[in-house]
Every structure is written in C-alpha cells, then in structure tokens.
Amino acid sequence: MPTLYRLDADAAAIGAQFGARTGEDPWAGGTISPAGFAPIVTAGREFIAGPRPAGRALEARLIPRLWGVPPPPSSWGEVRRDGIMTVRNPDSPFWIGNLRNAEFRCLVPASAFMVWGKGRDAQGRRRHHWFGCTDQPLFAMAGVWKDSEVPSFAVLTCEPNAALRSCGRDAMPVILPPDAQAWQTWLHAGWDRAQALLAPYPSSLMEAAGSPP
C-alpha cells in the first residue's frame, strides 16, 4: 500500500518543485512499480560511513533509488521475500534507526497512487483506485531509504482518511503538505518534529485520478 504510483513530471519539474539539484537525472515521467527505480529527494550523503560531519548540511538533490527495501535475512525463511515497499510501524527496530537519522529520510515525488479496493468489477477483475491531490498536482510522500545491499526506499503509511477507508483500506501513504517548511522538516528536523507529519491527508483535498495510459 500503495501498490503503484505515477510521477507525471520530468526531473527538471521535480527539482523546481522541491528545491532539489537534479544533476543529469534522466527521469522523464512514468509509472513506478515495486522493485523499480524512481527518483527521490534526499539531503543525506550518497553513501553512509560514520557520523555526518558536524555543522554540514547537504543540499537537497534528486537521486535514483529502488522501491522496496530488502527485508532482514532472518525473515527470509527458505525463500527470500520481496522488498518492503511501505513502513507500517515506524517504531519497528528495522526502521527507527534510519528514521531518527534525518539523512535517511527522503521525499518521494508522485502525481497519483493506486490502491486495491473492495470487491470486483463486472468483468470479475479486482477493483483498484487511483488517487491524486487537488491542491498539489505534484506531491511528496514521506519516505525513508537504506543503503544496505541495494540503495532502496520505502513509503511511510498512516491511518487512512475517509476516502481510503471507503475503498476498504486500513492505511494510506503519508502525503506531506504543499509547504516547503514541511519538506524541510522531513529532510532535516529531529525525529520528534518529523514524526508529527505522519498524519492522514484530508479527504477534501483528494480526488480520483485516472489510470495511466
């Protein structure tokens, strides 16, 4: 949850929206599936080795990461599990160390996201719903990334709003307000302030979005 999401903006538009350096990122827009690469906005180092240098804040920039964090080896069993796409419990020992360290938090730009709904349509296919935001065509989901094995990220979730509950969902992605201060808080602030952003987005500011072509 979400199962897919769209990012209908190129790298230049994403950088302009979120004040991030894009470098030579080739992203031209499209749909992101689990285990696919997508651009995220981070203010952390590319590779983490030791504590961050004191008094040094890196600029926000667009970098590619794989959607789906490899699970801990102890959970593989006989067959290795797929990557973890969402964070349901931010207090889990698997996530909390990264979330408390601001340089592992990231913005996940998106234009719409898809969730599975209740029941099936007339053709017997499982229902699905795409959602976007009326007040920000390009929005940021709260994310966290890890650098173990493969640099990858996951999207944080929270309690669903009325629109998501009506689809039968018990969680929704954390969508950050269209406010540069909120983005900066997620990327730079202490965890005590950042976790206050883990709240449902208002249903009144969400709309059904069409499926990708």
C-alpha positions as a Markdown table, in Angstrom:
| # | Residue | x | y | z |
|---|---|---|---|---|
| 1 | Met | 0.0 | 0.0 | 0.0 |
| 2 | Pro | 0.3 | 1.9 | -2.3 |
| 3 | Thr | 0.7 | -0.8 | -5.0 |
| 4 | Leu | 1.8 | 1.5 | -7.8 |
| 5 | Tyr | 2.3 | 5.2 | -8.2 |
| 6 | Arg | 2.7 | 7.7 | -11.0 |
| 7 | Leu | 5.2 | 10.5 | -11.3 |
| 8 | Asp | 4.0 | 12.6 | -14.3 |
| 9 | Ala | 6.8 | 15.1 | -14.2 |
| 10 | Asp | 10.3 | 15.2 | -15.5 |
| 11 | Ala | 13.4 | 15.7 | -13.4 |
| 12 | Ala | 13.6 | 19.4 | -14.0 |
| 13 | Ala | 10.0 | 19.9 | -12.9 |
| 14 | Ile | 10.6 | 17.8 | -9.8 |
| 15 | Gly | 13.7 | 19.7 | -8.9 |
| 16 | Ala | 12.0 | 23.1 | -9.3 |
| 17 | Gln | 9.0 | 22.0 | -7.1 |
| 18 | Phe | 11.1 | 20.7 | -4.2 |
| 19 | Gly | 14.2 | 22.9 | -4.5 |
| 20 | Ala | 16.4 | 20.0 | -5.4 |
| 21 | Arg | 19.5 | 19.7 | -7.6 |
| 22 | Thr | 18.8 | 17.3 | -10.4 |
| 23 | Gly | 22.3 | 16.8 | -11.9 |
| 24 | Glu | 21.9 | 14.7 | -15.1 |
| 25 | Asp | 18.9 | 12.6 | -13.8 |
| 26 | Pro | 17.2 | 11.3 | -17.0 |
| 27 | Trp | 13.7 | 10.8 | -15.4 |
| 28 | Ala | 11.1 | 11.9 | -18.0 |
| 29 | Gly | 7.9 | 10.7 | -16.1 |
| 30 | Gly | 6.0 | 7.5 | -15.8 |
| 31 | Thr | 4.6 | 4.8 | -13.5 |
| 32 | Ile | 6.6 | 3.2 | -10.7 |
| 33 | Ser | 6.1 | -0.4 | -9.8 |
| 34 | Pro | 7.6 | -2.4 | -6.9 |
| 35 | Ala | 11.3 | -3.2 | -7.4 |
| 36 | Gly | 11.5 | -0.4 | -10.0 |
| 37 | Phe | 13.9 | 2.6 | -9.8 |
| 38 | Ala | 12.4 | 6.0 | -9.1 |
| 39 | Pro | 13.8 | 9.5 | -8.3 |
| 40 | Ile | 13.6 | 10.5 | -4.6 |
| 41 | Val | 14.7 | 13.8 | -3.0 |
| 42 | Thr | 17.3 | 13.4 | -0.2 |
| 43 | Ala | 19.5 | 15.8 | 1.8 |
| 44 | Gly | 21.7 | 12.9 | 3.0 |
| 45 | Arg | 25.0 | 11.6 | 1.8 |
| 46 | Glu | 25.1 | 9.1 | -1.1 |
| 47 | Phe | 26.9 | 6.6 | 1.0 |
| 48 | Ile | 26.9 | 6.5 | 4.8 |
| 49 | Ala | 30.1 | 5.8 | 6.5 |
| 50 | Gly | 30.3 | 7.1 | 10.1 |
| 51 | Pro | 28.6 | 10.2 | 11.6 |
| 52 | Arg | 27.6 | 13.2 | 9.4 |
| 53 | Pro | 30.3 | 15.9 | 9.6 |
| 54 | Ala | 29.2 | 18.5 | 12.3 |
| 55 | Gly | 27.6 | 21.7 | 11.0 |
| 56 | Arg | 27.4 | 20.5 | 7.4 |
| 57 | Ala | 24.0 | 20.3 | 5.8 |
| 58 | Leu | 23.9 | 18.9 | 2.2 |
| 59 | Glu | 21.7 | 20.4 | -0.4 |
| 60 | Ala | 18.6 | 18.6 | -1.4 |
| 61 | Arg | 19.1 | 16.6 | -4.6 |
| 62 | Leu | 17.3 | 14.1 | -6.9 |
| 63 | Ile | 18.8 | 10.6 | -6.9 |
| 64 | Pro | 17.5 | 7.2 | -8.1 |
| 65 | Arg | 16.6 | 4.5 | -5.6 |
| 66 | Leu | 14.9 | 1.1 | -5.8 |
| 67 | Trp | 11.3 | 1.0 | -4.5 |
| 68 | Gly | 11.4 | -1.9 | -2.0 |
| 69 | Val | 13.9 | -2.3 | 0.9 |
| 70 | Pro | 15.4 | -5.8 | 1.2 |
| 71 | Pro | 14.0 | -7.4 | 4.4 |
| 72 | Pro | 16.3 | -8.6 | 7.2 |
| 73 | Pro | 17.8 | -12.0 | 6.4 |
| 74 | Ser | 16.1 | -13.5 | 9.5 |
| 75 | Ser | 12.7 | -13.1 | 7.8 |
| 76 | Trp | 13.6 | -14.8 | 4.5 |
| 77 | Gly | 12.8 | -18.4 | 5.6 |
| 78 | Glu | 13.5 | -20.9 | 2.8 |
| 79 | Val | 12.6 | -18.4 | 0.1 |
| 80 | Arg | 13.7 | -14.8 | 0.1 |
| 81 | Arg | 10.9 | -12.3 | 0.4 |
| 82 | Asp | 10.3 | -9.4 | -1.9 |
| 83 | Gly | 11.4 | -5.9 | -0.9 |
| 84 | Ile | 9.4 | -4.0 | 1.7 |
| 85 | Met | 7.5 | -1.1 | -0.1 |
| 86 | Thr | 5.9 | 0.6 | 2.9 |
| 87 | Val | 6.5 | 1.3 | 6.6 |
| 88 | Arg | 3.5 | 0.4 | 8.7 |
| 89 | Asn | 5.2 | 0.7 | 12.0 |
| 90 | Pro | 7.8 | 3.5 | 12.2 |
| 91 | Asp | 8.8 | 2.3 | 15.8 |
| 92 | Ser | 10.0 | -1.1 | 14.4 |
| 93 | Pro | 13.7 | -1.7 | 15.2 |
| 94 | Phe | 14.1 | -2.3 | 11.4 |
| 95 | Trp | 13.1 | 1.3 | 10.7 |
| 96 | Ile | 13.6 | 3.5 | 13.7 |
| 97 | Gly | 17.4 | 3.9 | 13.5 |
| 98 | Asn | 17.1 | 5.3 | 9.9 |
| 99 | Leu | 14.1 | 7.5 | 10.7 |
| 100 | Arg | 15.8 | 9.1 | 13.7 |
| 101 | Asn | 18.7 | 10.0 | 11.4 |
| 102 | Ala | 17.4 | 12.8 | 9.1 |
| 103 | Glu | 19.7 | 12.0 | 6.3 |
| 104 | Phe | 17.9 | 8.7 | 5.6 |
| 105 | Arg | 14.6 | 10.4 | 5.3 |
| 106 | Cys | 13.5 | 11.4 | 1.8 |
| 107 | Leu | 10.7 | 12.9 | -0.3 |
| 108 | Val | 9.1 | 10.5 | -2.7 |
| 109 | Pro | 7.6 | 12.7 | -5.5 |
| 110 | Ala | 4.3 | 11.5 | -7.0 |
| 111 | Ser | 1.3 | 12.6 | -9.1 |
| 112 | Ala | -1.1 | 9.8 | -8.1 |
| 113 | Phe | -1.0 | 6.4 | -6.3 |
| 114 | Met | -3.0 | 3.2 | -6.7 |
| 115 | Val | -4.7 | 1.0 | -4.1 |
| 116 | Trp | -6.7 | -2.1 | -4.4 |
| 117 | Gly | -10.4 | -1.7 | -3.5 |
| 118 | Lys | -13.2 | -3.9 | -2.2 |
| 119 | Gly | -14.9 | -6.4 | -4.5 |
| 120 | Arg | -14.6 | -7.0 | -8.2 |
| 121 | Asp | -15.9 | -5.2 | -11.3 |
| 122 | Ala | -18.4 | -6.6 | -13.9 |
| 123 | Gln | -15.5 | -8.5 | -15.6 |
| 124 | Gly | -14.5 | -10.2 | -12.4 |
| 125 | Arg | -11.4 | -8.1 | -12.0 |
| 126 | Arg | -10.2 | -6.9 | -8.6 |
| 127 | Arg | -11.1 | -3.2 | -8.2 |
| 128 | His | -8.4 | -0.6 | -8.0 |
| 129 | His | -8.4 | 3.1 | -7.4 |
| 130 | Trp | -6.1 | 5.9 | -8.3 |
| 131 | Phe | -5.9 | 9.0 | -6.1 |
| 132 | Gly | -4.3 | 12.4 | -6.5 |
| 133 | Cys | -4.4 | 15.7 | -4.7 |
| 134 | Thr | -6.5 | 18.7 | -5.8 |
| 135 | Asp | -4.2 | 21.2 | -4.1 |
| 136 | Gln | -0.8 | 19.9 | -5.4 |
| 137 | Pro | -0.7 | 18.0 | -8.8 |
| 138 | Leu | 2.9 | 17.0 | -7.8 |
| 139 | Phe | 3.1 | 16.0 | -4.2 |
| 140 | Ala | 5.7 | 14.4 | -1.8 |
| 141 | Met | 5.1 | 11.2 | 0.1 |
| 142 | Ala | 7.2 | 10.7 | 3.2 |
| 143 | Gly | 9.9 | 8.1 | 2.6 |
| 144 | Val | 12.9 | 6.5 | 4.2 |
| 145 | Trp | 15.9 | 4.9 | 2.4 |
| 146 | Lys | 18.5 | 2.3 | 3.4 |
| 147 | Asp | 21.9 | 1.8 | 1.9 |
| 148 | Ser | 22.3 | -1.9 | 2.8 |
| 149 | Glu | 22.8 | -4.2 | -0.2 |
| 150 | Val | 21.0 | -2.0 | -2.7 |
| 151 | Pro | 20.2 | 1.7 | -2.1 |
| 152 | Ser | 16.4 | 1.5 | -1.8 |
| 153 | Phe | 13.5 | 3.3 | -0.2 |
| 154 | Ala | 10.0 | 2.7 | 1.3 |
| 155 | Val | 7.0 | 4.9 | 1.7 |
| 156 | Leu | 5.6 | 5.6 | 5.2 |
| 157 | Thr | 1.9 | 5.0 | 5.9 |
| 158 | Cys | -0.6 | 6.3 | 8.4 |
| 159 | Glu | -4.2 | 5.9 | 9.3 |
| 160 | Pro | -6.5 | 6.2 | 6.3 |
| 161 | Asn | -8.7 | 9.2 | 5.6 |
| 162 | Ala | -12.4 | 8.8 | 4.8 |
| 163 | Ala | -11.7 | 8.4 | 1.0 |
| 164 | Leu | -9.3 | 5.5 | 1.6 |
| 165 | Arg | -11.5 | 3.9 | 4.2 |
| 166 | Ser | -14.4 | 3.8 | 1.7 |
| 167 | Cys | -12.2 | 1.7 | -0.5 |
| 168 | Gly | -11.6 | -0.8 | 2.3 |
| 169 | Arg | -8.1 | 0.3 | 3.1 |
| 170 | Asp | -6.7 | 0.4 | 6.7 |
| 171 | Ala | -3.7 | 2.6 | 5.8 |
| 172 | Met | -2.7 | 5.3 | 3.3 |
| 173 | Pro | 0.7 | 6.8 | 2.3 |
| 174 | Val | 1.8 | 9.8 | 4.2 |
| 175 | Ile | 1.4 | 12.8 | 1.9 |
| 176 | Leu | 3.2 | 15.9 | 3.1 |
| 177 | Pro | 1.5 | 19.3 | 2.9 |
| 178 | Pro | 2.3 | 21.6 | -0.1 |
| 179 | Asp | 4.6 | 23.6 | 2.1 |
| 180 | Ala | 8.4 | 23.9 | 1.8 |
| 181 | Gln | 8.7 | 24.1 | 5.6 |
| 182 | Ala | 7.1 | 20.6 | 5.9 |
| 183 | Trp | 9.5 | 19.2 | 3.3 |
| 184 | Gln | 12.4 | 20.8 | 5.1 |
| 185 | Thr | 11.2 | 19.4 | 8.4 |
| 186 | Trp | 11.0 | 15.9 | 7.0 |
| 187 | Leu | 14.5 | 16.1 | 5.4 |
| 188 | His | 16.3 | 17.9 | 8.3 |
| 189 | Ala | 14.5 | 18.1 | 11.6 |
| 190 | Gly | 14.8 | 15.8 | 14.6 |
| 191 | Trp | 12.5 | 12.8 | 14.7 |
| 192 | Asp | 10.4 | 14.4 | 17.5 |
| 193 | Arg | 9.3 | 17.1 | 14.9 |
| 194 | Ala | 9.3 | 14.9 | 11.8 |
| 195 | Gln | 7.0 | 12.2 | 13.1 |
| 196 | Ala | 4.3 | 14.8 | 13.7 |
| 197 | Leu | 3.9 | 14.9 | 9.9 |
| 198 | Leu | 2.7 | 11.2 | 9.9 |
| 199 | Ala | -1.0 | 12.1 | 9.6 |
| 200 | Pro | -3.8 | 11.4 | 7.0 |
| 201 | Tyr | -4.1 | 13.8 | 4.2 |
| 202 | Pro | -7.6 | 15.5 | 4.2 |
| 203 | Ser | -10.2 | 13.7 | 2.1 |
| 204 | Ser | -11.5 | 17.0 | 0.8 |
| 205 | Leu | -8.1 | 17.6 | -0.9 |
| 206 | Met | -8.0 | 14.3 | -2.7 |
| 207 | Glu | -9.6 | 13.2 | -6.0 |
| 208 | Ala | -9.9 | 10.1 | -8.1 |
| 209 | Ala | -7.2 | 10.1 | -10.7 |
| 210 | Gly | -7.4 | 8.2 | -14.0 |
| 211 | Ser | -5.3 | 5.1 | -14.7 |
| 212 | Pro | -2.1 | 5.6 | -16.7 |
| 213 | Pro | -2.3 | 5.2 | -20.5 |
